[in-house]
Amino acid sequence: MGFFHKLFHRGEVDCNEVRKLSSDFLEEDLALPKRSAFQAHLDNCGPCRAFVDTLASTIGVLARIPKVAAPPTFHDSVMDRIKQEKK
């Protein structure tokens, strides 16, 4: 982002930033000024709103997938494979 863009668009969020900050936004990890600017952008940008909505839905689906424990020998098997690859 260029100097003049930063100078005249202080505090605003663009589409590139939406992609970069979407996880932080959904996890409520953005500070208030940035969060407000992010929300304002979503209110006016359909493609970004769709992106964030899709990301939120995907995270929700992944959260519902049951966790499966790895077999007891998994760790040793991976470590053996790493040692073989280094040779």
C-alpha positions in Angstrom: 0.0 0.0 0.0 1.4 3.3 -1.0 2.2 6.4 1.1 -0.7 8.5 -0.4 -3.2 5.7 0.0 -2.3 5.4 3.7 -2.3 9.2 4.1 -5.9 9.7 2.7 -7.4 6.4 3.9 -6.3 6.3 7.5 -8.3 3.8 9.6 -10.1 2.3 6.6 -9.9 -1.3 5.8 -9.5 -2.5 2.2 -10.4 -5.9 0.6 -6.8 -7.2 1.0 -6.9 -6.4 4.8 -10.2 -8.1 5.1 -8.6 -11.3 3.8 -5.7 -10.9 6.1 -7.7 -10.0 9.2 -10.8 -12.2 8.9 -9.7 -14.8 11.4 -8.9 -12.1 13.9 -12.2 -10.4 13.3 -14.2 -13.7 13.7 -12.3 -14.5 16.9 -12.9 -10.9 18.2 -9.1 -10.3 18.4 -9.2 -6.9 16.6 -8.9 -3.7 18.6 -12.0 -1.5 18.5 -10.9 1.1 15.9 -9.8 -1.6 13.5 -12.8 -3.8 14.2 -15.2 -0.8 13.5 -13.4 -0.1 10.2 -13.5 -3.8 9.3 -17.3 -3.9 10.0 -17.8 -0.7 8.0 -16.0 -2.3 5.0 -18.1 -5.5 5.3 -21.3 -3.3 5.4 -20.4 -1.8 2.0 -18.6 -4.7 0.2 -20.7 -7.7 -0.8 -17.7 -9.9 -1.9 -15.9 -9.3 1.4 -19.1 -10.0 3.4 -19.5 -13.2 1.4 -15.9 -14.2 2.1 -16.2 -13.6 5.9 -19.5 -15.4 6.0 -18.1 -18.4 4.2 -15.0 -18.5 6.4 -17.3 -18.3 9.5 -19.4 -21.2 8.2 -16.3 -23.3 7.4 -14.9 -22.7 10.8 -18.2 -23.8 12.3 -18.3 -27.0 10.3 -14.7 -27.8 11.2 -15.5 -27.2 14.9 -18.2 -29.9 14.8 -16.0 -32.6 13.4 -15.2 -35.1 16.1 -11.6 -35.2 17.2 -9.9 -38.6 16.6 -6.8 -39.7 18.6 -3.8 -40.8 16.7 -2.7 -44.4 17.2 -0.1 -44.8 20.0 2.6 -45.6 17.5 2.0 -42.5 15.4 4.6 -40.3 17.0 7.4 -42.8 16.8 6.5 -43.6 13.2 6.7 -39.9 12.2 9.9 -39.4 14.0 11.4 -42.5 12.3 10.3 -41.2 9.0 11.9 -37.8 9.6 15.2 -39.5 10.6 15.1 -41.5 7.3 14.4 -38.3 5.2 17.4 -36.5 6.8 19.8 -39.3 5.7 
